[in-house]
Amino acid sequence: MTTTPTGRRRRALAFGALTAAALALAGCSGAIADDAATTAAAGSAAATDATPGTVTLVTHDSFALSDGILASFESATGITVKQVAPGDGGTLVNQLILTKDAPLGDLAYGVDNSFASRAIAAGVFAPTTSTVPAAADAAKYAVDDSGSLTAIDYGDVCLNVDHSWFTAHSLAEPATLEDLTKPEYKGLLVVPNAATSSPGLAFLLATIGKFGTDGWQGYWKALQANGLQVADGWSDAYYTDFTGGGGAGTRPVVLSYASSPPDTIPAGGDTPTTGALLGTCFRQVEYAGVLAGAKNPHAAAKLLDFLLSDAVQADIPGKMYMYPVSSAVTLPAAWARWAPLSDHPYAVKPADISAHRDEWIKQWTDLVTG
């Protein structure tokens, strides 16, 4: 997540292709569990441009590390890293599923917890075990016990408010999901489309976690009656519609991230102009995994270990505005004050997301956008 359209959450933009396809379809210590598959995949490498000295990393298009970090991996291992970015986070998962028999690369990064179970069920990933120190921290966020995906970073999707707008209008800021249905907040909220945006889907899951499978639709009807605006994606909602996004927006409440406020600290200032409502959050986790059928699975396992290294984990907050899974790295000073995580984010069991995701998206679409 960076605050420019080319950085801060392009992973959060449209993933409608994934939803449509889903509905239509109704060295280092990394070690590949299936040795036979590993040997076969490695043996085929010579027939492609992915030589034993090359590993292809497939990511969403907002993956970013500071200059020199990947080069240090290449220098230490003799492995050349190629990168492929088919699109935002949803497009990434869609492409991984559609190309699983002829994978786009060796290691994928950027699959989040709202779609991780689908990718695992589709057989996209080869179970892989990392024993670097941060792997123990990553294990806390495991999707299941298959070892198919390893957590790399996480963050909270939350409603954000524009402090100056509420001050200028002498109106108390909302604090809860229920507040947004009150008359005094009519016409103030914009959220990304749950069917075309990964944070939009995360917010839908937050409302399901809060109000239950029998209550979330009633909540969304109340939001609609109170002037809800739905944008295609996070970028449109934040930069176009949000009053605190730097444009000419008219909505002072927007769906974004708990880590967004530090990026609104003015030059020369020390206080953000926005804040996250920590009582409205859903926790998003991003994973990496070695692709089944990878041409260079051993190099992919080494690169997976590298994503858990101190160098990469310490770089994630500043470049991708997510929290690293490693407990060994130090967060930016501003984050402790202005980007705390929610103590009690709403949650939906991964098995329930897997079983009902498409149903919930369809119901939301029929209800909210028609």
C-alpha positions as CSV (number, residue, x, y, z in Angstrom):
1,M,0.0,0.0,0.0
2,T,1.5,3.4,-1.0
3,T,-0.5,6.6,-1.2
4,T,0.0,7.1,-5.0
5,P,-2.2,5.5,-7.6
6,T,0.8,3.5,-8.8
7,G,1.6,2.2,-5.3
8,R,-0.7,2.3,-2.3
9,R,-3.0,-0.7,-3.0
10,R,-3.3,-1.2,-6.7
11,R,-3.7,-4.7,-5.3
12,A,-7.0,-3.3,-4.0
13,L,-8.4,-2.4,-7.4
14,A,-10.8,-4.4,-9.5
15,F,-10.8,-8.1,-9.3
16,G,-14.1,-8.6,-11.1
17,A,-12.4,-11.1,-13.5
18,L,-11.7,-13.4,-10.5
19,T,-15.3,-13.1,-9.3
20,A,-16.8,-13.8,-12.7
21,A,-14.5,-16.7,-13.3
22,A,-15.3,-18.1,-9.8
23,L,-19.0,-17.9,-10.4
24,A,-18.6,-19.5,-13.8
25,L,-16.5,-22.3,-12.5
26,A,-19.2,-22.7,-9.5
27,G,19.8,-23.7,0.1
28,C,17.6,-22.0,2.4
29,S,15.4,-24.0,4.5
30,G,12.3,-24.1,2.2
31,A,11.6,-27.7,1.2
32,I,9.1,-29.0,-1.3
33,A,7.0,-31.8,0.3
34,D,6.4,-33.8,-2.9
35,D,9.9,-34.9,-4.0
36,A,8.7,-36.6,-7.1
37,A,6.9,-33.5,-8.3
38,T,10.0,-31.4,-7.5
39,T,12.3,-33.6,-9.4
40,A,10.0,-33.7,-12.5
41,A,9.6,-29.9,-12.4
42,A,13.3,-29.3,-12.0
43,G,14.0,-31.7,-14.9
44,S,11.8,-29.7,-17.2
45,A,13.6,-26.4,-16.5
46,A,16.2,-26.8,-19.1
47,A,13.6,-26.8,-21.8
48,T,12.4,-23.3,-20.9
49,D,13.9,-19.8,-20.3
50,A,13.6,-20.5,-16.5
51,T,17.0,-22.1,-16.1
52,P,18.2,-23.5,-12.7
53,G,19.7,-20.1,-12.1
54,T,16.4,-18.2,-12.7
55,V,13.3,-18.0,-10.5
56,T,10.1,-16.2,-11.6
57,L,8.1,-14.4,-9.0
58,V,4.4,-13.8,-9.8
59,T,2.9,-10.9,-7.8
60,H,0.0,-8.4,-7.7
61,D,1.1,-5.2,-9.4
62,S,1.7,-3.2,-6.2
63,F,4.5,-5.5,-5.0
64,A,7.5,-3.3,-4.2
65,L,10.8,-3.6,-2.4
66,S,13.5,-1.0,-1.9
67,D,16.2,-0.8,-4.5
68,G,19.0,-3.3,-3.9
69,I,17.0,-5.8,-1.8
70,L,16.3,-8.4,-4.5
71,A,19.7,-7.7,-5.9
72,S,21.2,-8.8,-2.6
73,F,19.3,-12.1,-2.9
74,E,20.6,-12.6,-6.4
75,S,24.2,-11.8,-5.3
76,A,24.1,-14.2,-2.4
77,T,22.5,-17.1,-4.2
78,G,23.5,-16.7,-7.8
79,I,19.8,-16.9,-8.7
80,T,18.3,-14.4,-11.1
81,V,14.8,-13.1,-10.1
82,K,12.3,-12.4,-12.8
83,Q,9.0,-10.7,-11.9
84,V,5.5,-11.1,-13.5
85,A,2.6,-9.0,-12.4
86,P,-0.7,-10.0,-14.1
87,G,-2.7,-7.3,-12.3
88,D,-4.3,-6.6,-8.9
89,G,-4.7,-9.1,-6.2
90,G,-7.9,-10.6,-7.5
91,T,-6.5,-10.9,-11.0
92,L,-3.5,-12.5,-9.6
93,V,-5.5,-15.3,-8.0
94,N,-7.7,-15.7,-11.1
95,Q,-4.6,-16.1,-13.4
96,L,-3.0,-18.5,-11.0
97,I,-6.0,-20.8,-11.1
98,L,-6.5,-20.5,-14.9
99,T,-2.9,-21.3,-15.6
100,K,-2.2,-23.9,-12.9
101,D,-1.4,-26.5,-15.5
102,A,1.2,-24.2,-17.1
103,P,2.1,-21.9,-14.2
104,L,3.2,-18.3,-14.8
105,G,6.2,-18.7,-12.6
106,D,7.7,-20.4,-9.6
107,L,6.7,-18.5,-6.6
108,A,3.5,-16.4,-6.1
109,Y,3.1,-13.6,-3.6
110,G,-0.1,-11.6,-2.8
111,V,-2.9,-14.1,-2.4
112,D,-4.9,-12.8,0.5
113,N,-7.1,-14.6,3.1
114,S,-10.4,-13.9,1.3
115,F,-9.3,-16.1,-1.6
116,A,-6.5,-18.2,-0.2
117,S,-8.7,-21.3,0.3
118,R,-9.9,-21.2,-3.3
119,A,-6.4,-21.2,-4.6
120,I,-5.4,-24.1,-2.3
121,A,-8.5,-26.1,-3.3
122,A,-7.7,-25.6,-7.0
123,G,-4.3,-27.2,-6.4
124,V,-2.3,-24.0,-7.4
125,F,0.4,-24.5,-4.7
126,A,2.9,-27.2,-3.7
127,P,3.2,-27.6,0.0
128,T,6.4,-26.0,1.2
129,T,8.0,-25.7,4.6
130,S,10.3,-22.9,5.7
131,T,12.3,-23.1,8.8
132,V,13.8,-19.5,8.9
133,P,13.1,-17.8,12.2
134,A,10.1,-15.7,11.0
135,A,8.3,-18.9,9.8
136,A,7.2,-19.4,13.4
137,D,5.5,-16.0,13.3
138,A,4.0,-16.7,9.9
139,A,2.5,-20.0,11.2
140,K,0.1,-18.0,13.3
141,Y,-1.7,-16.9,10.1
142,A,-1.8,-20.3,8.4
143,V,-4.9,-20.9,6.2
144,D,-4.8,-24.6,7.0
145,D,-2.3,-27.3,7.9
146,S,-1.4,-28.1,4.2
147,G,1.6,-25.9,4.2
148,S,0.5,-24.5,0.8
149,L,0.8,-20.9,1.7
150,T,3.1,-18.9,4.0
151,A,2.0,-15.6,5.5
152,I,4.3,-12.7,4.6
153,D,2.4,-9.6,5.8
154,Y,-0.9,-8.4,7.2
155,G,-3.0,-5.3,7.8
156,D,-6.5,-4.1,8.9
157,V,-9.1,-2.9,6.4
158,C,-11.0,-0.2,8.3
159,L,-13.1,2.9,7.7
160,N,-11.1,6.1,7.7
161,V,-12.4,9.6,8.5
162,D,-11.3,13.1,7.5
163,H,-10.7,14.9,10.8
164,S,-10.8,18.4,9.3
165,W,-14.2,17.8,7.6
166,F,-15.9,16.8,10.9
167,T,-14.3,19.7,12.7
168,A,-15.5,22.1,10.1
169,H,-19.0,20.7,10.3
170,S,-19.0,20.5,14.1
171,L,-20.0,16.9,13.9
172,A,-18.7,14.1,16.1
173,E,-16.8,11.5,14.1
174,P,-18.5,8.1,13.8
175,A,-16.9,5.2,15.8
176,T,-18.8,2.1,15.0
177,L,-20.4,0.3,12.0
178,E,-23.8,1.1,13.5
179,D,-23.1,4.8,13.6
180,L,-23.0,5.0,9.8
181,T,-26.7,4.2,9.7
182,K,-27.6,7.2,11.8
183,P,-29.3,10.3,10.2
184,E,-26.5,12.7,11.1
185,Y,-24.1,10.6,8.9
186,K,-26.3,10.4,5.9
187,G,-24.5,10.8,2.6
188,L,-21.0,10.7,4.2
189,L,-19.8,7.1,3.4
190,V,-18.1,5.7,0.3
191,V,-16.8,2.2,0.0
192,P,-15.3,0.1,-2.8
193,N,-17.5,-2.5,-4.6
194,A,-17.4,-5.8,-2.8
195,A,-17.5,-7.6,-6.1
196,T,-14.7,-5.7,-7.8
197,S,-12.4,-4.7,-5.0
198,S,-10.5,-6.8,-2.4
199,P,-10.8,-4.3,0.4
200,G,-14.5,-4.0,-0.6
201,L,-14.9,-7.7,-0.1
202,A,-13.0,-7.4,3.2
203,F,-15.5,-4.8,4.4
204,L,-18.4,-7.1,3.4
205,L,-16.8,-9.8,5.5
206,A,-16.4,-7.4,8.4
207,T,-20.2,-6.8,8.3
208,I,-20.8,-10.5,8.2
209,G,-18.5,-11.0,11.1
210,K,-20.3,-8.3,13.0
211,F,-24.0,-8.9,12.1
212,G,-23.9,-12.6,11.2
213,T,-25.2,-14.4,8.2
214,D,-28.8,-13.4,9.1
215,G,-28.1,-9.7,9.8
216,W,-25.6,-8.4,7.4
217,Q,-28.1,-7.8,4.6
218,G,-30.3,-5.7,6.8
219,Y,-27.2,-3.6,7.7
220,W,-26.4,-2.9,4.1
221,K,-30.0,-1.9,3.4
222,A,-29.7,0.6,6.2
223,L,-26.5,1.9,4.7
224,Q,-28.2,2.3,1.4
225,A,-31.1,4.2,2.9
226,N,-28.6,6.5,4.5
227,G,-26.9,7.5,1.3
228,L,-24.2,5.0,0.8
229,Q,-22.0,5.5,-2.3
230,V,-20.2,2.6,-3.9
231,A,-17.0,3.1,-6.0
232,D,-15.5,0.6,-8.4
233,G,-12.3,0.3,-6.5
234,W,-10.2,1.5,-3.6
235,S,-8.4,4.1,-5.6
236,D,-11.6,5.7,-6.9
237,A,-13.1,5.8,-3.4
238,Y,-10.0,7.2,-1.7
239,Y,-8.6,9.6,-4.3
240,T,-11.8,10.8,-6.0
241,D,-14.6,10.5,-3.5
242,F,-13.0,10.9,-0.1
243,T,-12.6,14.5,1.2
244,G,-9.2,13.6,2.7
245,G,-7.8,11.9,-0.4
246,G,-6.3,15.0,-1.9
247,G,-8.9,15.5,-4.6
248,A,-12.3,17.3,-4.6
249,G,-14.2,14.5,-2.9
250,T,-17.4,15.0,-0.9
251,R,-17.4,12.0,1.3
252,P,-15.5,12.3,4.7
253,V,-15.7,8.6,5.5
254,V,-14.0,6.0,3.3
255,L,-12.9,2.4,3.4
256,S,-9.1,2.1,3.6
257,Y,-6.5,0.7,6.0
258,A,-5.4,1.2,9.6
259,S,-2.0,2.1,8.1
260,S,-3.4,4.8,5.9
261,P,-3.3,7.8,8.4
262,P,0.5,8.2,8.6
263,D,0.6,9.0,4.9
264,T,-1.6,12.0,5.5
265,I,0.8,13.8,7.8
266,P,1.5,17.1,6.0
267,A,5.0,18.1,5.1
268,G,6.6,19.6,8.1
269,G,3.8,18.4,10.4
270,D,3.6,15.5,12.8
271,T,-0.1,14.7,12.9
272,P,-2.2,12.9,10.3
273,T,-5.3,14.7,8.8
274,T,-7.2,11.4,8.8
275,G,-7.8,8.5,11.3
276,A,-8.8,4.9,11.1
277,L,-11.9,3.7,13.0
278,L,-10.5,0.6,14.7
279,G,-14.0,-0.7,15.6
280,T,-14.8,-1.3,12.0
281,C,-11.9,-3.5,10.8
282,F,-11.3,-6.8,9.1
283,R,-7.8,-8.3,9.1
284,Q,-6.3,-9.0,5.7
285,V,-3.3,-11.4,5.4
286,E,-1.1,-11.8,2.3
287,Y,0.6,-15.1,1.5
288,A,3.3,-16.5,-0.7
289,G,3.6,-20.0,-2.1
290,V,5.6,-22.2,-4.4
291,L,3.5,-23.0,-7.5
292,A,2.7,-26.6,-8.3
293,G,4.5,-27.4,-11.5
294,A,7.1,-24.7,-10.9
295,K,10.1,-25.0,-13.2
296,N,12.5,-24.1,-10.4
297,P,10.9,-25.1,-7.1
298,H,14.2,-25.2,-5.2
299,A,15.0,-21.6,-6.1
300,A,11.4,-20.7,-5.3
301,A,11.7,-22.1,-1.8
302,K,14.9,-20.0,-1.3
303,L,13.0,-16.9,-2.5
304,L,10.1,-17.7,-0.1
305,D,12.7,-17.9,2.7
306,F,14.0,-14.5,1.6
307,L,10.6,-12.9,1.8
308,L,10.7,-13.9,5.5
309,S,14.2,-12.5,6.0
310,D,14.8,-9.4,8.2
311,A,15.8,-7.4,5.2
312,V,12.5,-7.9,3.4
313,Q,10.2,-7.9,6.5
314,A,11.7,-4.6,7.7
315,D,11.1,-3.1,4.2
316,I,7.4,-4.1,3.9
317,P,5.9,-1.2,6.0
318,G,7.7,1.5,4.1
319,K,7.1,0.1,0.6
320,M,3.8,-1.8,0.8
321,Y,2.3,-0.3,3.9
322,M,1.5,-3.6,5.5
323,Y,2.6,-5.1,8.8
324,P,5.4,-7.7,8.5
325,V,4.7,-11.1,10.1
326,S,8.1,-11.2,11.7
327,S,8.2,-10.1,15.3
328,A,11.9,-9.4,15.0
329,V,11.7,-6.2,12.9
330,T,11.1,-2.7,14.1
331,L,8.1,-0.8,12.7
332,P,8.4,2.9,11.6
333,A,8.1,5.2,14.6
334,A,4.9,6.8,13.2
335,W,3.1,3.5,13.0
336,A,3.1,2.9,16.7
337,R,1.3,6.2,17.2
338,W,-0.8,6.6,14.1
339,A,-1.3,3.2,12.6
340,P,-2.2,0.8,15.4
341,L,-4.0,-2.4,14.5
342,S,-7.5,-3.1,15.8
343,D,-7.6,-5.0,19.1
344,H,-10.7,-6.8,18.0
345,P,-11.0,-7.0,14.2
346,Y,-14.1,-8.8,12.9
347,A,-13.4,-12.2,11.6
348,V,-15.1,-14.9,9.5
349,K,-13.8,-18.5,9.5
350,P,-11.7,-19.4,6.4
351,A,-13.9,-22.4,5.9
352,D,-17.0,-20.2,5.9
353,I,-15.4,-17.8,3.4
354,S,-14.5,-20.7,1.1
355,A,-18.0,-22.2,1.3
356,H,-20.1,-19.0,1.0
357,R,-17.9,-16.3,-0.7
358,D,-19.6,-16.5,-4.1
359,E,-23.0,-16.7,-2.6
360,W,-22.3,-13.6,-0.4
361,I,-20.9,-11.6,-3.3
362,K,-23.9,-12.4,-5.4
363,Q,-26.3,-11.5,-2.6
364,W,-24.4,-8.3,-2.0
365,T,-24.5,-7.4,-5.7
366,D,-28.2,-8.1,-6.0
367,L,-28.9,-6.0,-2.9
368,V,-26.5,-3.1,-3.2
369,T,-25.7,-2.5,-6.9
370,G,-28.4,-4.5,-8.6
